[in-house]
């Protein structure tokens, strides 16, 4: 995941936690009760609070009205807009496919002396096989609806491996 993408996800999760706090402070002990009050699906409340769905500006306004936190509206909307800006930046980086993004990462790897990477569900890009990387890029192409340059993106990703072996 790119820095902009990671930052966006962290902000979305932080926004969700903040909204959960407002919900509880507003007297709604459960997402179910809040969903009933807003006439939303329970799943929408859960996805927003857990950072899996963006909240719209109108969602924020309603959330704050229902939780009597109208003084938070401007700040929360600013956060939503910042999250959207990060999303647009990520989309801009991928507009010509995934290979150019991989190419831009190579100088960082050339300068890096120590790598410390942990992810609970993914193999770090530098350790990926060509087949694993291809499947990863196919998902990126499908999800972001970007040009399919999987073959060249895989080649660029595998170039990183040259930095694993020099002493």
Rosetta constraint file for C-alpha pairs under 8 A:
AtomPair CA 1 CA 5 HARMONIC 6.14 0.50
AtomPair CA 1 CA 6 HARMONIC 6.21 0.50
AtomPair CA 2 CA 6 HARMONIC 6.11 0.50
AtomPair CA 2 CA 90 HARMONIC 7.90 0.50
AtomPair CA 3 CA 7 HARMONIC 5.96 0.50
AtomPair CA 4 CA 8 HARMONIC 6.06 0.50
AtomPair CA 4 CA 86 HARMONIC 5.82 0.50
AtomPair CA 4 CA 87 HARMONIC 7.57 0.50
AtomPair CA 4 CA 89 HARMONIC 7.09 0.50
AtomPair CA 4 CA 90 HARMONIC 6.08 0.50
AtomPair CA 5 CA 9 HARMONIC 6.28 0.50
AtomPair CA 5 CA 86 HARMONIC 6.99 0.50
AtomPair CA 5 CA 87 HARMONIC 6.95 0.50
AtomPair CA 5 CA 90 HARMONIC 6.16 0.50
AtomPair CA 6 CA 10 HARMONIC 6.14 0.50
AtomPair CA 7 CA 11 HARMONIC 6.09 0.50
AtomPair CA 7 CA 86 HARMONIC 7.62 0.50
AtomPair CA 8 CA 12 HARMONIC 6.12 0.50
AtomPair CA 8 CA 83 HARMONIC 5.42 0.50
AtomPair CA 8 CA 86 HARMONIC 5.75 0.50
AtomPair CA 8 CA 87 HARMONIC 6.74 0.50
AtomPair CA 9 CA 13 HARMONIC 6.18 0.50
AtomPair CA 9 CA 51 HARMONIC 6.99 0.50
AtomPair CA 10 CA 14 HARMONIC 6.11 0.50
AtomPair CA 10 CA 51 HARMONIC 7.98 0.50
AtomPair CA 11 CA 15 HARMONIC 5.97 0.50
AtomPair CA 11 CA 79 HARMONIC 7.83 0.50
AtomPair CA 11 CA 83 HARMONIC 6.70 0.50
AtomPair CA 12 CA 16 HARMONIC 6.11 0.50
AtomPair CA 12 CA 51 HARMONIC 4.80 0.50
AtomPair CA 12 CA 52 HARMONIC 7.58 0.50
AtomPair CA 12 CA 53 HARMONIC 7.85 0.50
AtomPair CA 12 CA 54 HARMONIC 6.94 0.50
AtomPair CA 12 CA 83 HARMONIC 6.91 0.50
AtomPair CA 13 CA 17 HARMONIC 6.22 0.50
AtomPair CA 13 CA 49 HARMONIC 7.19 0.50
AtomPair CA 13 CA 50 HARMONIC 5.86 0.50
AtomPair CA 13 CA 51 HARMONIC 4.03 0.50
AtomPair CA 13 CA 52 HARMONIC 7.62 0.50
AtomPair CA 14 CA 18 HARMONIC 6.16 0.50
AtomPair CA 14 CA 51 HARMONIC 7.46 0.50
AtomPair CA 15 CA 19 HARMONIC 6.13 0.50
AtomPair CA 15 CA 49 HARMONIC 7.49 0.50
AtomPair CA 15 CA 51 HARMONIC 7.31 0.50
AtomPair CA 15 CA 76 HARMONIC 7.68 0.50
AtomPair CA 15 CA 79 HARMONIC 7.50 0.50
AtomPair CA 16 CA 20 HARMONIC 6.09 0.50
AtomPair CA 16 CA 48 HARMONIC 5.49 0.50
AtomPair CA 16 CA 49 HARMONIC 3.73 0.50
AtomPair CA 16 CA 50 HARMONIC 5.56 0.50
AtomPair CA 16 CA 51 HARMONIC 5.38 0.50
AtomPair CA 17 CA 21 HARMONIC 6.27 0.50
AtomPair CA 17 CA 49 HARMONIC 5.75 0.50
AtomPair CA 17 CA 50 HARMONIC 7.03 0.50
AtomPair CA 18 CA 22 HARMONIC 6.35 0.50
AtomPair CA 19 CA 23 HARMONIC 6.11 0.50
AtomPair CA 19 CA 49 HARMONIC 6.41 0.50
AtomPair CA 19 CA 63 HARMONIC 7.77 0.50
AtomPair CA 20 CA 24 HARMONIC 6.26 0.50
AtomPair CA 20 CA 49 HARMONIC 5.73 0.50
AtomPair CA 21 CA 25 HARMONIC 5.98 0.50
AtomPair CA 22 CA 26 HARMONIC 5.82 0.50
AtomPair CA 22 CA 64 HARMONIC 7.74 0.50
AtomPair CA 22 CA 67 HARMONIC 6.27 0.50
AtomPair CA 22 CA 69 HARMONIC 7.22 0.50
AtomPair CA 23 CA 27 HARMONIC 6.65 0.50
AtomPair CA 23 CA 28 HARMONIC 5.48 0.50
AtomPair CA 23 CA 29 HARMONIC 7.45 0.50
AtomPair CA 23 CA 34 HARMONIC 7.22 0.50
AtomPair CA 23 CA 63 HARMONIC 7.74 0.50
AtomPair CA 23 CA 67 HARMONIC 5.83 0.50
AtomPair CA 24 CA 28 HARMONIC 5.04 0.50
AtomPair CA 24 CA 29 HARMONIC 5.40 0.50
AtomPair CA 24 CA 30 HARMONIC 7.57 0.50
AtomPair CA 25 CA 67 HARMONIC 7.27 0.50
AtomPair CA 26 CA 66 HARMONIC 7.44 0.50
AtomPair CA 26 CA 67 HARMONIC 4.21 0.50
AtomPair CA 26 CA 68 HARMONIC 6.37 0.50
AtomPair CA 26 CA 69 HARMONIC 7.84 0.50
AtomPair CA 27 CA 67 HARMONIC 7.35 0.50
AtomPair CA 28 CA 33 HARMONIC 5.96 0.50
AtomPair CA 28 CA 34 HARMONIC 5.78 0.50
AtomPair CA 29 CA 33 HARMONIC 7.10 0.50
AtomPair CA 30 CA 34 HARMONIC 6.54 0.50
AtomPair CA 31 CA 35 HARMONIC 5.94 0.50
AtomPair CA 31 CA 42 HARMONIC 6.31 0.50
AtomPair CA 31 CA 45 HARMONIC 6.05 0.50
AtomPair CA 31 CA 46 HARMONIC 6.67 0.50
AtomPair CA 32 CA 36 HARMONIC 6.26 0.50
AtomPair CA 32 CA 42 HARMONIC 5.47 0.50
AtomPair CA 33 CA 37 HARMONIC 6.34 0.50
AtomPair CA 34 CA 38 HARMONIC 6.20 0.50
AtomPair CA 34 CA 45 HARMONIC 7.68 0.50
AtomPair CA 35 CA 39 HARMONIC 5.63 0.50
AtomPair CA 35 CA 40 HARMONIC 4.82 0.50
AtomPair CA 35 CA 41 HARMONIC 5.84 0.50
AtomPair CA 35 CA 42 HARMONIC 5.23 0.50
AtomPair CA 35 CA 44 HARMONIC 7.99 0.50
AtomPair CA 35 CA 45 HARMONIC 6.41 0.50
AtomPair CA 36 CA 40 HARMONIC 6.55 0.50
AtomPair CA 36 CA 41 HARMONIC 7.84 0.50
AtomPair CA 36 CA 42 HARMONIC 7.90 0.50
AtomPair CA 37 CA 66 HARMONIC 7.53 0.50
AtomPair CA 38 CA 62 HARMONIC 7.47 0.50
AtomPair CA 38 CA 63 HARMONIC 7.85 0.50
AtomPair CA 38 CA 66 HARMONIC 7.51 0.50
AtomPair CA 40 CA 44 HARMONIC 6.65 0.50
AtomPair CA 40 CA 45 HARMONIC 7.38 0.50
AtomPair CA 41 CA 45 HARMONIC 6.97 0.50
AtomPair CA 42 CA 46 HARMONIC 6.32 0.50
AtomPair CA 43 CA 47 HARMONIC 5.98 0.50
AtomPair CA 44 CA 48 HARMONIC 6.12 0.50
AtomPair CA 44 CA 53 HARMONIC 7.64 0.50
AtomPair CA 45 CA 49 HARMONIC 6.07 0.50
AtomPair CA 46 CA 50 HARMONIC 6.01 0.50
AtomPair CA 47 CA 51 HARMONIC 6.06 0.50
AtomPair CA 47 CA 52 HARMONIC 4.81 0.50
AtomPair CA 47 CA 53 HARMONIC 5.17 0.50
AtomPair CA 48 CA 52 HARMONIC 5.96 0.50
AtomPair CA 48 CA 53 HARMONIC 4.90 0.50
AtomPair CA 48 CA 54 HARMONIC 6.21 0.50
AtomPair CA 48 CA 55 HARMONIC 6.18 0.50
AtomPair CA 54 CA 80 HARMONIC 7.68 0.50
AtomPair CA 55 CA 59 HARMONIC 5.71 0.50
AtomPair CA 55 CA 60 HARMONIC 6.60 0.50
AtomPair CA 55 CA 80 HARMONIC 6.92 0.50
AtomPair CA 56 CA 60 HARMONIC 6.37 0.50
AtomPair CA 56 CA 80 HARMONIC 7.10 0.50
AtomPair CA 57 CA 61 HARMONIC 6.34 0.50
AtomPair CA 57 CA 77 HARMONIC 5.77 0.50
AtomPair CA 57 CA 80 HARMONIC 7.00 0.50
AtomPair CA 58 CA 62 HARMONIC 6.21 0.50
AtomPair CA 59 CA 63 HARMONIC 5.97 0.50
AtomPair CA 60 CA 64 HARMONIC 6.06 0.50
AtomPair CA 60 CA 73 HARMONIC 6.61 0.50
AtomPair CA 60 CA 76 HARMONIC 6.87 0.50
AtomPair CA 60 CA 77 HARMONIC 6.72 0.50
AtomPair CA 61 CA 65 HARMONIC 6.17 0.50
AtomPair CA 61 CA 70 HARMONIC 7.54 0.50
AtomPair CA 61 CA 73 HARMONIC 6.10 0.50
AtomPair CA 62 CA 66 HARMONIC 6.08 0.50
AtomPair CA 63 CA 67 HARMONIC 6.16 0.50
AtomPair CA 64 CA 68 HARMONIC 5.74 0.50
AtomPair CA 64 CA 69 HARMONIC 4.61 0.50
AtomPair CA 64 CA 70 HARMONIC 5.08 0.50
AtomPair CA 64 CA 72 HARMONIC 6.94 0.50
AtomPair CA 64 CA 73 HARMONIC 6.38 0.50
AtomPair CA 65 CA 69 HARMONIC 6.25 0.50
AtomPair CA 65 CA 70 HARMONIC 5.78 0.50
AtomPair CA 69 CA 73 HARMONIC 7.35 0.50
AtomPair CA 72 CA 76 HARMONIC 6.07 0.50
AtomPair CA 73 CA 77 HARMONIC 5.99 0.50
AtomPair CA 74 CA 78 HARMONIC 6.17 0.50
AtomPair CA 75 CA 79 HARMONIC 6.36 0.50
AtomPair CA 76 CA 80 HARMONIC 6.30 0.50
AtomPair CA 77 CA 81 HARMONIC 6.16 0.50
AtomPair CA 78 CA 82 HARMONIC 6.19 0.50
AtomPair CA 79 CA 83 HARMONIC 6.22 0.50
AtomPair CA 80 CA 84 HARMONIC 6.30 0.50
AtomPair CA 81 CA 85 HARMONIC 6.21 0.50
AtomPair CA 82 CA 86 HARMONIC 6.32 0.50
AtomPair CA 83 CA 87 HARMONIC 6.32 0.50
AtomPair CA 84 CA 88 HARMONIC 6.22 0.50
AtomPair CA 85 CA 89 HARMONIC 6.18 0.50
AtomPair CA 86 CA 90 HARMONIC 6.20 0.50
AtomPair CA 87 CA 91 HARMONIC 6.21 0.50
AtomPair CA 88 CA 92 HARMONIC 6.03 0.50
AtomPair CA 89 CA 93 HARMONIC 6.23 0.50
AtomPair CA 90 CA 94 HARMONIC 6.46 0.50
AtomPair CA 91 CA 95 HARMONIC 5.93 0.50
AtomPair CA 91 CA 144 HARMONIC 7.37 0.50
AtomPair CA 93 CA 101 HARMONIC 6.60 0.50
AtomPair CA 94 CA 98 HARMONIC 5.67 0.50
AtomPair CA 94 CA 100 HARMONIC 7.82 0.50
AtomPair CA 94 CA 101 HARMONIC 6.83 0.50
AtomPair CA 94 CA 146 HARMONIC 6.65 0.50
AtomPair CA 95 CA 146 HARMONIC 5.96 0.50
AtomPair CA 95 CA 147 HARMONIC 7.35 0.50
AtomPair CA 96 CA 100 HARMONIC 7.15 0.50
AtomPair CA 96 CA 146 HARMONIC 6.90 0.50
AtomPair CA 96 CA 147 HARMONIC 6.19 0.50
AtomPair CA 97 CA 101 HARMONIC 7.71 0.50
AtomPair CA 97 CA 141 HARMONIC 7.55 0.50
AtomPair CA 97 CA 146 HARMONIC 5.52 0.50
AtomPair CA 97 CA 147 HARMONIC 4.87 0.50
AtomPair CA 97 CA 148 HARMONIC 6.32 0.50
AtomPair CA 97 CA 149 HARMONIC 5.80 0.50
AtomPair CA 98 CA 102 HARMONIC 6.43 0.50
AtomPair CA 98 CA 137 HARMONIC 7.33 0.50
AtomPair CA 98 CA 140 HARMONIC 7.99 0.50
AtomPair CA 98 CA 141 HARMONIC 7.80 0.50
AtomPair CA 98 CA 146 HARMONIC 7.95 0.50
AtomPair CA 98 CA 147 HARMONIC 7.99 0.50
AtomPair CA 98 CA 148 HARMONIC 7.98 0.50
AtomPair CA 98 CA 149 HARMONIC 6.54 0.50
AtomPair CA 98 CA 150 HARMONIC 7.24 0.50
AtomPair CA 98 CA 153 HARMONIC 5.58 0.50
AtomPair CA 99 CA 103 HARMONIC 6.13 0.50
AtomPair CA 99 CA 149 HARMONIC 6.50 0.50
AtomPair CA 99 CA 150 HARMONIC 7.45 0.50
AtomPair CA 99 CA 152 HARMONIC 5.73 0.50
AtomPair CA 99 CA 153 HARMONIC 3.83 0.50
AtomPair CA 99 CA 154 HARMONIC 7.55 0.50
AtomPair CA 99 CA 156 HARMONIC 6.44 0.50
AtomPair CA 100 CA 104 HARMONIC 6.27 0.50
AtomPair CA 100 CA 153 HARMONIC 7.58 0.50
AtomPair CA 101 CA 105 HARMONIC 6.60 0.50
AtomPair CA 102 CA 106 HARMONIC 6.86 0.50
AtomPair CA 102 CA 153 HARMONIC 6.37 0.50
AtomPair CA 102 CA 156 HARMONIC 5.70 0.50
AtomPair CA 102 CA 157 HARMONIC 5.91 0.50
AtomPair CA 103 CA 156 HARMONIC 5.98 0.50
AtomPair CA 103 CA 157 HARMONIC 7.91 0.50
AtomPair CA 105 CA 109 HARMONIC 6.66 0.50
AtomPair CA 106 CA 110 HARMONIC 6.26 0.50
AtomPair CA 106 CA 159 HARMONIC 7.72 0.50
AtomPair CA 106 CA 160 HARMONIC 6.46 0.50
AtomPair CA 107 CA 111 HARMONIC 6.37 0.50
AtomPair CA 108 CA 112 HARMONIC 6.21 0.50
AtomPair CA 109 CA 160 HARMONIC 6.70 0.50
AtomPair CA 109 CA 163 HARMONIC 6.81 0.50
AtomPair CA 110 CA 163 HARMONIC 6.60 0.50
AtomPair CA 117 CA 124 HARMONIC 7.09 0.50
AtomPair CA 118 CA 124 HARMONIC 7.60 0.50
AtomPair CA 119 CA 123 HARMONIC 7.25 0.50
AtomPair CA 119 CA 124 HARMONIC 7.36 0.50
AtomPair CA 123 CA 127 HARMONIC 6.58 0.50
AtomPair CA 123 CA 128 HARMONIC 6.12 0.50
AtomPair CA 124 CA 128 HARMONIC 6.43 0.50
AtomPair CA 125 CA 133 HARMONIC 7.18 0.50
AtomPair CA 125 CA 157 HARMONIC 6.66 0.50
AtomPair CA 125 CA 158 HARMONIC 7.96 0.50
AtomPair CA 126 CA 157 HARMONIC 6.74 0.50
AtomPair CA 126 CA 158 HARMONIC 6.56 0.50
AtomPair CA 126 CA 160 HARMONIC 5.58 0.50
AtomPair CA 126 CA 161 HARMONIC 5.46 0.50
AtomPair CA 127 CA 161 HARMONIC 7.07 0.50
AtomPair CA 128 CA 132 HARMONIC 5.88 0.50
AtomPair CA 128 CA 133 HARMONIC 5.86 0.50
AtomPair CA 128 CA 158 HARMONIC 7.61 0.50
AtomPair CA 129 CA 133 HARMONIC 6.14 0.50
AtomPair CA 129 CA 158 HARMONIC 7.79 0.50
AtomPair CA 130 CA 134 HARMONIC 6.03 0.50
AtomPair CA 130 CA 154 HARMONIC 6.27 0.50
AtomPair CA 130 CA 155 HARMONIC 7.87 0.50
AtomPair CA 130 CA 158 HARMONIC 7.13 0.50
AtomPair CA 131 CA 135 HARMONIC 6.35 0.50
AtomPair CA 132 CA 136 HARMONIC 6.26 0.50
AtomPair CA 133 CA 137 HARMONIC 6.13 0.50
AtomPair CA 133 CA 154 HARMONIC 5.84 0.50
AtomPair CA 133 CA 157 HARMONIC 7.66 0.50
AtomPair CA 134 CA 138 HARMONIC 6.09 0.50
AtomPair CA 134 CA 150 HARMONIC 6.06 0.50
AtomPair CA 134 CA 151 HARMONIC 7.12 0.50
AtomPair CA 134 CA 154 HARMONIC 5.97 0.50
AtomPair CA 135 CA 139 HARMONIC 6.39 0.50
AtomPair CA 136 CA 140 HARMONIC 6.43 0.50
AtomPair CA 137 CA 141 HARMONIC 6.05 0.50
AtomPair CA 137 CA 150 HARMONIC 5.70 0.50
AtomPair CA 137 CA 153 HARMONIC 7.38 0.50
AtomPair CA 137 CA 154 HARMONIC 7.59 0.50
AtomPair CA 138 CA 142 HARMONIC 6.17 0.50
AtomPair CA 138 CA 148 HARMONIC 7.59 0.50
AtomPair CA 138 CA 150 HARMONIC 6.47 0.50
AtomPair CA 139 CA 143 HARMONIC 5.91 0.50
AtomPair CA 140 CA 144 HARMONIC 5.85 0.50
AtomPair CA 140 CA 145 HARMONIC 7.74 0.50
AtomPair CA 140 CA 146 HARMONIC 7.87 0.50
AtomPair CA 141 CA 145 HARMONIC 5.30 0.50
AtomPair CA 141 CA 146 HARMONIC 5.10 0.50
AtomPair CA 141 CA 147 HARMONIC 6.65 0.50
AtomPair CA 141 CA 148 HARMONIC 5.86 0.50
AtomPair CA 141 CA 150 HARMONIC 7.92 0.50
AtomPair CA 142 CA 146 HARMONIC 7.22 0.50
AtomPair CA 149 CA 153 HARMONIC 6.05 0.50
AtomPair CA 150 CA 154 HARMONIC 5.98 0.50
AtomPair CA 151 CA 155 HARMONIC 6.38 0.50
AtomPair CA 152 CA 156 HARMONIC 6.25 0.50
AtomPair CA 153 CA 157 HARMONIC 6.12 0.50
AtomPair CA 154 CA 158 HARMONIC 6.10 0.50
AtomPair CA 155 CA 159 HARMONIC 6.36 0.50
AtomPair CA 156 CA 160 HARMONIC 7.22 0.50
AtomPair CA 157 CA 161 HARMONIC 7.89 0.50
AtomPair CA 160 CA 164 HARMONIC 7.63 0.50
AtomPair CA 161 CA 165 HARMONIC 7.54 0.50
AtomPair CA 162 CA 166 HARMONIC 7.54 0.50
